[in-house]
Amino acid sequence: MIQQQKATVFLNATESDDGNSANNYGIDPLNLGLGGWPPNAF
């Protein structure tokens, strides 16, 4: 049987495109910024 390897990736907005820039937690996710579409529960 072939064993599958899987990974989970978390994306987060940053303050710039520099590799050492700080995270920007002050923005709303896309589904809140567009009036709830796609639906809020994802």
N, C-alpha and C positions, 0 to 999 in steps of 0.2 A: 504494500500500500504506500502511495506517495504522501509524504507529510508536507502540508502547506504551511508556509511561513507568512504571517500577517503582521501588519503594523498599523498603528493609529497615529494620525498626524493632527496636531492642533495648530490652527493659524491665528495669528493675532496682529492687529495693526501696530505699526511702529511710528515713531516721530519723524524718521527719515529713512533713506535707503542705505545708510551706513550699517555695516555689520554689527556694530556695538551700540546702536541707538536704543533708547528706552522704549518700553511698550506704551501704547496709547490706549488706556482703558476708558477714556472719556467719550468714546463715540458709541452710538447705538448700532446694534446689528442690522444687517440689510433688511430683514423682515420687519423690523420696527420702523425703519426709516421710510418705507414705502406703504405705510398704512396697513400693515399686517398681511401683505402678500409677498412671498408665500406664507401660508398659515403660521401663526406664532409658535405652535407646538412642533418643534422639529428635532 
